[in-house]
Amino acid sequence: SDGAPDRLVGNVRADRLLEPNATERLQRAPANSVLQLTGHRHGQQVPLEITCTPFLRNGETHALVLLRDIGDRLRAEQRLRFLAHFDPLTQLANRNFLVQRLEQLLSERVALSLLYLDLDHFKRINDALSHEIGDRLLVQVGERLRQLAPEPALLARTGGDEFMLLLEHSDAQQAGQLAEHLIEGFQPPIRINQYECFVSPSIGIASSDGRGSASELLKQVDLALYAAKDAGRNCTRFFSQELSAAAERRRQLEQALRRALDEEQFVLHYQAQVNAAGEPEVMEALL
């Protein structure tokens, strides 16, 4: 697109490549190796992939330099990196990115807290007003969380109507104060077109002094969120060993019930309920 080939002769360094040491790098590079340099064309910078291949002609050494515009490829790679680490709807970090950061901080023994937020009754809004309104509401929720969260916090949308906040150098007290601040911050409704959407978060909190694994902390904060929902929603609960013990009891009970069903261990009995005169009024079924 730049005209006849003779216009390229003798102007590679000065007119085609921006790096001042481009020619030196090309000469030092092993034959057929690939370099990434920056060129300019029509007043714009262009990322280039360059190979330099030496050859002999009439006893003289020449070099064949091939320049390839890799702008489209780099943009595609950048898009893939974005999709791997960020949520395309809210532009927030995704769960994968947050977990990577969490693992890094724990490997460095950094004290931290994790807040796990779930929007109360979001499904009702989504079903009543359409998924399009629901998506726009999630974007606005993400923006409100950005405004309410402290600057160094890592905010992520981890799926559906769930968000996480990772606080570095934070203890449970600081995390609890932030959670209350978030709940207060969601009292004003969010307006989407003609609709006023009242949303409130249930929040689970787990903290670490830098020890433990990411999977353990994620399990703890999940149990804390479950407890916040069980307590009536629009509130905060901290992870405790009692929550862990209760979850283990539920797991054991579920296993026992499944085993009892498989082995047909349940027996059905009918029992009469009588009044004060000893007359039967209803029958109850007992398993």
RAVENLIN-V305710 format. One record per helix or strand of 3 or more residues. SS is the DSSP state (@ for helix, = for strand). FROM is the first residue (numbers start at 1). LEN is the number of residues. Records with the same first field share a line. If there is no record, write none. Layout:
BEGIN
SS=FROM-LEN / FROM-LEN
END
This chain:
BEGIN
@=5-3 / 12-5 / 22-7 / 71-15 / 95-13 / 122-8 / 131-18 / 172-14 / 214-17 / 241-22
==34-8 / 44-14 / 60-10 / 112-8 / 154-6 / 162-7 / 190-3 / 195-3 / 201-8 / 236-3 / 269-6 / 280-7
END
